[in-house]
Amino acid sequence: MGTRSYYVYILASKIGGTLYIGVTNDLIRRVAEHKSKLIESFTEQYDVVRLVYFEQFDDPENAIKREKRLKKWKRAWKIALIEKDNPDWNDLYPEIAGPP
């Protein structure tokens, strides 16, 4: 059986917009769910569908700890984290999902 991966991710509505932090074991599926807006949620209400940052973990405990830690961060720290690797706030989803 292959190694399972877990992800902490940040979605944004636009550059400098509303942020959402989540954790999942299937990043492509989860971001697609946010983008489809089929589920009434915070991300659907505020149009938070741009994947701007993610981290990969080998075990769920560390992913959940990181998610909780990031949620407590000041907004400026979250923005700095995003802009360190993604200064233009590009949507990273097409890169990881591949062609439709």
Buried (B, 14 or more C-beta within 10 A) or exposed (E): EEEEBBBBBBBBBEBEBBBBBBBBEEBBEBBBBBBEEEEEEEBBEBBBBBBBBBBEBEEBEEBBBBBEEBEEEEEEEBBEBBBEEBEEBEBBBEEEBEEE
